[in-house]
Amino acid sequence: MAFQCQRDCYMQEFDTCVVSCVPGESTLENNGKKDKLKGFNLKLKDTILFPEGGGQPDDHGTVGGVPVLRVLRQGPEAVHFISSALEEGQEVHIKLDWERRFDHMQQHSGQHLITALADAMFGYKTTSWDLGRQRSSIELDTAAVKPGEMEALEAAVNEKIRAHIPVTVNLLSIDDPAVEKVRSRGLPDDHAGPIRIIDIEGVDANMCCGTHVSNLSHLQVIKILGTEKGKKNKTNLIFIAGSRVLKYAEKSYGIEKSLTGLLKTGADEHVDAVDKLQKTIKRLQKSNLIILREMAVLIALNFKNKADRGNFFSLHNKDGDNEFMNIIANEIGFQDTVIFLTVGEEKGAGLFLLAGPENIVTEVGPRSSIRQTSNNLTQPHVIPNPYDLQFFSIDLTLFPNTMYLFSKQLAQASKHKIILTKQFNFTAK
């Protein structure tokens, strides 16, 4: 059975009636996560909403004013997943999300054109393709492409677009000899009804269930963005077609304009300017690392030289790292001194180190309030001596709520009176 969306890919509104509407559930993607939702599976007498298939995502729209969340094909029928029920036999009006549909038509017809010419020009067969939200990819059966081939392919596909070549749909019975002459990767197991052939006049005839433009000129333009290494000696060709090219150009110009303002150079000099900045940053980071190491030694020596230093030391440094903390702990010596260090920005993830006599660290470490309340802890990954040094990652935004409890635990274990003098520092009395 061919749906109305396949008979007339340009129809945006349509009247039909409800055949059935039963409770069901569907998996929907939400911000990269897949959620299972309960709703209703709706079957209509006919539909202009394309059910997912042939590498093309499903359409969006409304049926009787109710948003359609998904459309899937089950044999000869399209199942629309909706959030609220409609009555069996009810006359309903369908409205199509045309912007989404026409985008899919441009990308899908563009894929057919690229696939046909890549094969004709270079013998590269298409083994699969993916219609992505921002760009699409075609998997070519070749380990690599030669220099200049993609440029030649892009020029050829755009020449066909300018030639205003018609694209027609032909329906053939499964036993028609003409079926054997068309390009195909096979039919789905549950296929029913006639075979649908998309014919780009004089260019390609391909078996396909998707929605397509009626003339190559409706593609407007195709841009091949490049190629990437695929799996198992395949190459992925990345492309955009039609309105996506215009949006890509607009976005690229916006980025170029912003970079010009930030870098104070023309667009042709952006790469060189960023390269110089990166090299400068690396040099500064290296110098900063050396200074940080030297500062760690001086901090430790300053504490050790204090006559009234006691046997407790704490410090927070937003620029420090694990080596910074280890240097301080090793320079001070933690056999007789309790050391508590934290590093990282005060709003975000960081690290803390607790070092000291075995009895204190053993008692405080495993039941630390910080460990118990942090959402960002890992197992200790720097432990020179499991009884003397414990080193954990931590979400520093949790400190205001946990430091008081931690200071009480530390005071009880170390027999010191611990005064919280700053957000991240303790003073022992």
Phi, psi and omega in degrees: 000133174262132178279165178300326179296336178271331178284324178221094185290348184261357180287129185251342177222149187200142177254135180208192178224158183280127176271315178202155177211108185234153178301144179197183176217157182213155178262120181242145178272131180224108182054045178085352179251149180260121181246140175268125180241145175266142181193223183221139175265117186251129173246135182244160177300323175200167184208150172256006178265117185287129176278141183310134179169157178065025182085358182256130177295163180285165178277160169247159179166198178228151174235116182060032180083355180266126180298137176265120186271330178205154173225120180236153179264133172235098185061235182274003186245153174255129180252119180262124179266120183232161185274336180228151189283151171239153185278140177299133181088352182292135174284130183228154178250128180258132172242129183265140169285092189291322181301315179295313181300311184296326175300314179296322178298316180296316181292319183291314178294325176298321178296316178302316182294313180298315180302315182296315183284328177296324177287313183294321185276322188231357180076017180273113179277147175271127180257337175191171175206163181222124177268099182274172182289328181246325179213161182241160181225146176240126178273116180261142182278064177207142182290332180200157174252156183272153178304135177090344183292319182291325176295318179293321179295317179298318179297321183291317181294322179287333175293321178294323178297316180292339181282355173060049185276130180292150173237121183239160178247127177241138177252124181237148174287154187297337181262008179290129180302335181294338180299325183292342184268352184264156178285136182199149173253018177101162180262149175294155184299328184262020180298140177220146177093190183291162177273131183259123183246127174263117186248112171267108192311119177074003183240311189198146170230121189222136176289125184197144179261354189283175178267141186221161175289158181269351179206140182300336180296337179287348175286340181069296182196153174236134176241119173273112185283336180151190178231156177226154177293127180262195180267150175050057177061034176248163177235132178264121177266125182257130182215163170224153182223154173061230184299333179296327178294318179295317179295322179296317179295319179296315180294318180297320179293321178298318178294317179300317180296318179295317180294323178298318178292321182284318185270346180060036177223165176288165183301324181293344182254005183300314183297314179297321181295317179293321178300317179295319179297318180297318179295321178296316180299318179298319179295317180294321178296320178295316178295319180297323179296317179297315179297320181297319178296315180295323179295322179299317179297315181295322178299316180294316180295321179299320178292316183294332182276353178285131181293324183254036188294333182071197181233039175217133180220134176221152182197145170238134177223119185290339182263355184288173176218189183298322180292323177303314181291320180297321179298312180300313182297317181288324180290320179287319184088121187251014177291325181241358184238134174275124183238127176231116184234145174226147177222154178121163177297146185289341175245088181146192183284150177204197180226152170225151180233131175238119181226153180161190178304147186305317185295324182286311182296321179297322182283315186279316186307303185296334182246022181301136176299326181294315180296320185289330185257348183285140176266001189233035183269147171234174175292153179305134180240002170224101183225084178303322177216115187300343179263344184254333187222127174234134189225114186233155169271153186205151173272108186292343178292345179277349186303314183304330183269346187241341184299322182297315179295320180296319180298324178293319178296317181293320179296318181295320182284323185267355182063028177250156168270115185259123178250125179277102186269329178223174184303325185240004184243146174247154169234130181263137177244000000 
